Amino acid sequence: MSDTPSPPAPDATGSRSLWIAYGCACAVGWLLYVLAGAEFQRGLWQLWQAVYQATQALWPPMALGVAVFPWARRIQAGESGTAAVLALHVVGALAFGVAWEACDYALSALLYGRTYADVMLVQTVLWRAIWGVIAYAAIATAFTAWLQARRARAASLAAAQAESALARAELAVISGKLNPHFLFNTLNSLIALTRKDAQAAEAALMRFSGMLRYVLDTKRSAAGRVPLGEEIEFVRDYLALESLRLGKRLQVDWQLDPATFGDEMPPLSLQPLVENAIQHGIAPRVNGGTVGIRSARNRMNQGLDLSVEDDGAGCEPARLDDPAPARSGIGLTALRRRFALDYEGRALLQIHTQPGAGFRVDLWIPQ
């Protein structure tokens, strides 16, 4: 077993910060009380008297304030109505004031006797009750605000985790699949190729196995990163196999900046865009078309600019938000979500299309 201590839980860390803040607030209040009661021109004795008076007056509410926290937490956890919450706080304020009086009485009786304690109780009971309500209200308000902020943070974290889990599930669909039609067509093309050119069929099988290794690599995950160069090689293999089916109908225009090949990006971000372009832009046309793939360094922010486009029929931009299967598909939807989560909204995915004007997807990935 490892002797390395485990990191503190988030709740423990937050509670520690709360009590540090509470201690600091008590210290500041005590110091202000001392400064208000001290008369420095009358010597050191007057300062010690102010310290004594501040300590005697403030130690009960400071100590009792600790007990207000579980009371405020219980009230908030009860999910009661406004009237019930106010009633419970009134009870808490009365109990706080009574406890403060009891602490003062006990200390006075211990130091000066019961007669002195009885006289002080009669003289201070009213203003002590008023200050007890004020002190309770201030402490309970601070604790309630902290509890509500913690609950809001927990709800926000739970929502972010749920969204992240959904995104990972969607990305797993992309990362763990090759289009079944693509697999079927590729295998048929390989079978036909073995009869005509065994050497070419062997090379195609090597490409196909390389693609499977890339997809099934267990070291990669939705939160991982790969160099752009590896993603490009995967896309080259994919296009080489698609060309077995489409032949000269598929043309590819590569415009790649070698300086960007080391840039990191989420795996399988480029291939779904290329597959989308072939399926919707090239394959339906008798004469086929061209898929353009471009990478460049953004001169303004040094990020990675990527684009995938085709010269197919395009579509109405409004149809991209259609829940029915369309050019957007699960690929673009999941990529949008991936970039929003992986890069905290800094990565960009933009679509440019019009009927008859092709389809282009632009990516910007921070480095």
CORLIN-V827014 format. One record per run of one state. SS is the DSSP state (a for helix, b for strand, c for the rest). FROM is the first residue (numbers start at 1). TO is the last residue. If there is no record, write none. Layout:
BEGIN
SS&FROM&TO  SS&FROM&TO
END
This chain:
BEGIN
c&1&9  a&10&37  c&38&39  a&40&42  c&43&43  a&44&77  c&78&81  a&82&112  c&113&113  a&114&175  c&176&179  a&180&196  c&197&197  a&198&216  c&217&225  b&226&227  a&228&249  b&250&256  c&257&257  a&258&260  c&261&263  b&264&265  c&266&270  a&271&282  c&283&288  b&289&297  c&298&303  b&304&310  c&311&316  a&317&321  c&322&328  a&329&342  c&343&347  b&348&353  c&354&358  b&359&365  c&366&367
END
